[in-house]
């Protein structure tokens, strides 16, 4: 499709704002929607047209579809702090599932507008003794409300597809990290920062002690192993997924990650290498909802979308360091 108008929900958030930029760079027009409860107005304003609204507001959402010729939806809006979802499960389920259902309902109402859904690798739960990257057919067993909300969203899309022919691509992200390579967007969360890379960069630049959340996970160095994928690669996956749907592609469910694991201590080493500073460490307790290892098998994303991650761990850390230094 040539120039199209795309609705991005959660456009004031980290992944949503980067997706806005990827779509614009490809020549598309973006309507960004965000209620700014967690997103930033500065990031939302990157969109060509903005709507400050909750995804659960049917009237506002319908008005966007009525006024704009929406050719595709990328649904990124969600509450997304795992530990918080453990303590506030009902809030997470109501917000994340309710928001998706309303967006999906409007997409169906307005002629079956293709939807790309931001899901999560946390739907796999704790893979336990499973070694190596997880493929999409691995057992789904979420262990917290955030992961459950994403899995329920996946099921809603599948049932709607069977009922009405609504087409969608579900992208199960692993750990998006880094910042826009041109410095236009990056991690900038409301309230206290919980993500590991921004916290590590702050510790390095300010000489603060960084608390490692557990070193007894049964991994090679005892710390959690995660699949860190550059946020620009994630945004490019959204673009590829829309292009696939616009070309008539059938609904798919795909992992999006780097395809390799990085432990917390390996991430610390990358931060120290990029910044030239030592990060003072102390070992603390595990966080609620943490599992030992989550790494994606991304072969299906390559086969379906022609997508593979392009940016390295050091590129992730370097881009994030530049972003945080500017801010």
HUNORUR-V848981 format. One record per pair of residues at least 24 apart in sequence whose C-alpha atoms are under 8 Angstrom apart, sorted by the first residue. I is the first residue (numbers start at 1). GAP is how many residues later the second one is. D is the distance in Angstrom with one decimal. If there is no record, write none. Layout:
BEGIN
<<I,GAP,D> <I,GAP,D>>
END
This chain:
BEGIN
<<1,242,7.1> <1,245,6.6> <1,246,7.8> <2,25,7.6> <2,26,7.6> <3,24,5.7> <3,25,4.8> <3,26,6.9> <4,24,5.1> <4,25,6.0> <4,66,7.7> <4,67,6.1> <5,24,4.7> <5,25,5.6> <5,26,7.1> <5,63,7.5> <5,64,6.3> <5,65,5.2> <5,66,5.7> <5,67,7.1> <6,24,5.0> <6,25,6.1> <6,64,5.6> <6,65,5.8> <6,66,4.9> <6,67,5.7> <6,68,7.4> <7,24,4.8> <7,25,6.0> <7,26,7.3> <7,63,6.4> <7,65,6.4> <7,66,4.8> <7,67,6.3> <8,24,5.0> <8,25,6.2> <8,65,5.9> <8,66,4.8> <8,67,6.0> <8,68,6.9> <9,24,4.7> <9,25,6.0> <9,46,7.5> <9,64,7.8> <9,65,6.4> <9,66,5.0> <9,67,5.4> <9,68,5.1> <10,24,4.8> <10,25,7.8> <10,29,7.0> <10,65,7.1> <10,66,5.1> <10,67,3.8> <10,68,7.1> <11,28,7.5> <11,32,7.1> <11,33,5.3> <11,36,7.5> <11,65,7.4> <11,66,7.5> <12,24,6.7> <12,26,8.0> <12,27,4.4> <12,28,4.9> <12,29,6.1> <12,30,7.4> <12,31,4.8> <12,32,3.9> <12,33,7.7> <13,25,7.1> <13,26,4.4> <13,27,6.4> <13,30,6.9> <13,31,7.5> <13,64,7.8> <13,175,7.8> <13,176,7.6> <14,25,7.7> <14,171,7.4> <14,172,6.0> <14,173,5.3> <14,174,6.8> <14,175,7.7> <15,61,7.2> <15,161,7.8> <15,216,6.5> <15,219,7.7> <15,220,7.0> <16,60,5.7> <16,61,7.6> <17,26,5.9> <17,27,6.7> <17,29,7.1> <17,30,7.9> <17,168,6.7> <18,162,6.8> <18,167,6.3> <18,168,7.6> <18,213,7.0> <18,214,6.6> <18,217,6.0> <19,213,7.8> <19,215,7.9> <19,216,4.5> <19,217,7.3> <19,219,6.9> <19,220,7.7> <20,26,7.3> <20,27,6.3> <21,25,7.5> <21,26,8.0> <22,210,7.7> <22,213,6.0> <22,214,6.3> <22,217,7.0> <23,216,6.3> <34,43,7.3> <38,41,7.7> <38,151,6.7> <38,152,5.5> <39,150,6.8> <39,151,6.8> <40,148,7.4> <40,149,7.4> <40,150,7.4> <43,142,6.8> <54,45,7.7> <55,44,4.8> <55,45,7.4> <55,47,6.7> <55,48,6.5> <56,39,7.9> <56,42,6.2> <56,43,4.8> <56,46,5.7> <56,47,7.7> <57,45,7.8> <58,44,6.5> <61,42,7.4> <61,45,7.3> <62,44,6.4> <65,41,7.6> <65,45,7.2> <70,43,7.3> <71,42,6.0> <71,43,7.2> <72,41,5.5> <72,42,5.1> <72,43,6.0> <72,44,7.9> <72,170,6.9> <73,34,7.8> <73,40,7.1> <73,41,6.3> <73,42,4.7> <73,43,6.1> <74,41,5.9> <74,42,4.7> <74,43,6.1> <74,44,7.6> <74,164,7.2> <75,25,7.3> <75,28,7.8> <75,40,7.2> <75,41,6.2> <75,42,5.1> <75,43,6.0> <76,41,6.8> <76,42,5.3> <79,67,7.7> <80,66,6.5> <81,65,7.5> <81,113,7.7> <82,62,7.2> <82,63,7.8> <82,64,5.9> <82,65,8.0> <82,206,7.8> <82,207,6.4> <83,204,6.8> <83,205,5.4> <83,206,6.1> <85,59,6.6> <85,60,5.3> <85,61,5.6> <86,58,5.7> <86,59,6.2> <86,60,7.9> <86,202,6.9> <86,203,7.0> <89,55,7.6> <89,56,5.0> <89,57,7.6> <90,55,7.8> <92,53,6.4> <92,54,6.3> <92,57,7.1> <93,52,6.5> <93,53,7.3> <93,55,7.7> <93,56,5.3> <96,53,6.0> <96,54,7.4> <96,57,8.0> <97,52,5.8> <97,53,7.5> <97,55,7.0> <97,56,5.9> <100,53,6.7> <101,52,7.7> <101,55,7.5> <104,53,7.7> <108,56,7.9> <108,58,6.6> <112,53,7.7> <112,54,5.4> <112,55,7.3> <113,53,7.6> <113,54,7.9> <114,52,7.1> <114,53,5.5> <114,54,5.6> <114,128,7.4> <114,131,6.4> <114,132,7.6> <115,52,6.7> <115,53,4.7> <115,54,6.5> <115,127,7.7> <116,52,5.6> <116,53,4.8> <116,54,5.9> <116,55,7.3> <116,122,6.9> <116,125,6.8> <116,126,6.8> <117,51,7.3> <117,52,6.3> <117,53,4.8> <117,54,6.1> <118,52,6.4> <118,53,5.4> <118,54,6.6> <118,55,7.1> <119,31,5.4> <119,32,7.5> <119,34,7.9> <119,35,7.5> <119,51,6.3> <119,52,5.5> <119,53,4.5> <119,54,6.2> <120,27,6.8> <120,30,6.5> <120,51,7.2> <120,52,4.2> <120,53,4.6> <120,54,6.1> <121,26,7.9> <121,51,5.1> <121,52,5.5> <121,53,5.0> <121,134,7.3> <121,173,7.3> <121,175,7.6> <122,24,7.9> <122,25,5.1> <122,52,7.6> <122,172,7.9> <123,24,4.7> <123,25,6.5> <123,27,6.8> <123,28,5.9> <125,166,7.6> <126,165,5.5> <126,166,7.5> <126,167,7.7> <127,166,7.5> <127,167,7.5> <128,164,7.5> <128,165,8.0> <132,163,7.1> <133,126,6.6> <133,127,7.2> <133,161,7.5> <133,162,4.8> <133,163,4.8> <133,164,4.7> <134,160,7.5> <134,161,6.1> <134,162,5.0> <134,163,5.1> <135,120,7.4> <135,161,6.6> <135,162,5.0> <135,163,7.4> <136,117,7.2> <136,118,6.5> <136,119,6.5> <136,161,7.7> <143,146,6.8> <144,145,6.3> <161,90,7.8> <167,78,7.3> <167,83,6.4> <167,84,5.1> <168,77,7.3> <168,82,7.5> <168,83,4.8> <168,84,6.7> <169,72,6.4> <169,76,7.7> <169,82,5.4> <169,83,4.9> <169,84,5.8> <169,85,7.5> <170,82,6.3> <170,83,4.6> <170,84,6.1> <171,82,6.1> <171,83,5.1> <171,84,5.8> <171,85,6.2> <172,81,7.5> <172,82,6.0> <172,83,4.7> <172,84,5.8> <173,61,7.6> <173,82,6.2> <173,83,4.8> <173,84,6.2> <174,52,7.7> <174,53,5.9> <174,54,6.9> <174,55,7.2> <174,81,7.7> <174,82,6.3> <174,83,5.3> <174,120,7.6> <174,121,7.3> <174,122,6.9> <175,51,6.8> <175,52,5.6> <175,53,4.7> <175,54,5.9> <175,82,7.1> <176,52,5.8> <176,53,5.0> <176,54,5.6> <176,55,5.1> <176,58,7.0> <176,81,7.8> <177,51,6.2> <177,52,6.0> <177,53,5.1> <177,54,5.4> <177,139,6.3> <177,140,8.0> <177,143,7.7> <178,52,5.5> <178,53,5.9> <178,54,7.9> <178,137,7.6> <178,138,4.3> <178,139,5.9> <178,140,7.6> <178,141,5.5> <178,142,4.5> <179,51,7.6> <179,52,6.4> <179,53,7.2> <179,137,7.1> <179,140,5.2> <179,141,4.9> <179,144,6.4> <180,51,7.4> <180,52,6.2> <180,139,6.8> <181,51,7.7> <181,138,6.0> <183,136,7.7> <183,139,7.4> <183,140,5.9> <185,138,7.6> <186,134,7.0> <186,137,6.3> <187,133,7.8> <197,70,7.9> <197,120,7.6> <197,123,7.9> <198,122,7.5> <198,126,7.7> <200,68,7.1> <200,71,7.2> <200,79,7.4> <201,70,6.8> <201,120,6.6> <201,123,7.8> <203,76,6.2> <203,77,7.6> <204,67,7.6> <204,68,7.3> <204,71,7.4> <204,73,5.8> <204,74,6.2> <204,75,5.0> <204,76,7.9> <205,70,7.8> <205,72,7.3> <207,71,7.8> <207,72,6.8> <207,73,7.2> <208,71,7.4> <208,72,6.6> <209,70,6.9> <209,71,4.7> <209,72,5.5> <209,73,6.9> <210,69,6.9> <210,70,6.0> <210,71,4.9> <210,72,6.3> <211,70,5.9> <211,71,4.9> <211,72,5.6> <211,73,5.7> <212,52,7.5> <212,69,6.9> <212,70,6.2> <212,71,4.9> <212,72,5.6> <212,73,7.8> <213,70,6.5> <213,71,5.0> <213,72,5.1> <213,73,4.6> <213,74,6.1> <214,69,6.1> <214,70,5.5> <214,71,4.9> <214,72,4.5> <214,73,7.8> <215,68,6.9> <217,74,7.7> <217,75,5.2> <218,74,7.0> <219,73,6.8> <219,74,7.7> <221,42,7.6> <221,44,7.5> <223,40,5.9> <223,41,5.7> <223,42,6.8> <223,69,7.4> <224,39,5.5> <224,40,5.9> <224,66,7.9> <224,67,7.0> <224,68,4.9> <224,69,5.9> <225,36,5.6> <225,37,5.2> <225,38,4.0> <225,39,6.5> <225,67,6.2> <225,68,4.6> <225,69,6.5> <225,70,7.8> <226,35,5.2> <226,36,5.4> <226,37,6.2> <226,38,7.9> <226,67,5.9> <226,68,5.2> <226,69,6.0> <227,30,6.1> <227,31,5.9> <227,32,6.7> <227,33,5.8> <227,34,4.7> <227,35,6.1> <227,67,6.4> <227,68,4.9> <227,69,6.7> <228,29,6.7> <228,30,6.1> <228,33,7.3> <228,34,7.0> <228,85,7.2> <229,27,7.9> <229,28,5.1> <229,29,4.8> <229,80,7.1> <229,82,7.7> <229,84,7.7> <229,87,7.6> <230,28,7.9> <230,79,7.6> <230,81,6.2> <230,82,7.6> <230,83,7.8> <230,85,7.9> <230,86,5.6> <233,75,7.9> <233,76,5.7> <233,77,6.7> <233,78,7.2> <237,68,7.8> <237,70,6.5> <240,65,5.9> <240,66,7.8> <240,67,7.3> <241,64,6.5> <244,61,6.6> <254,44,7.5> <254,46,6.3> <254,47,5.6> <255,41,6.2> <255,42,6.7> <255,43,5.5> <255,45,7.4> <255,46,6.5> <256,40,6.9> <256,42,6.1> <256,45,7.0> <257,38,7.4> <257,39,5.5> <257,40,7.6> <257,41,6.5> <257,52,7.0> <258,37,8.0> <258,38,7.0> <258,40,7.5> <258,50,7.9> <258,51,5.7> <259,36,6.2> <259,37,5.0> <259,38,5.4> <259,39,5.9> <260,35,6.0> <260,36,7.1> <261,32,7.9> <261,33,7.5> <261,34,5.6> <270,43,7.5> <270,44,6.3> <270,47,7.1> <271,46,6.3> <274,40,7.0> <274,43,7.0> <274,44,6.2> <275,46,7.6>>
END
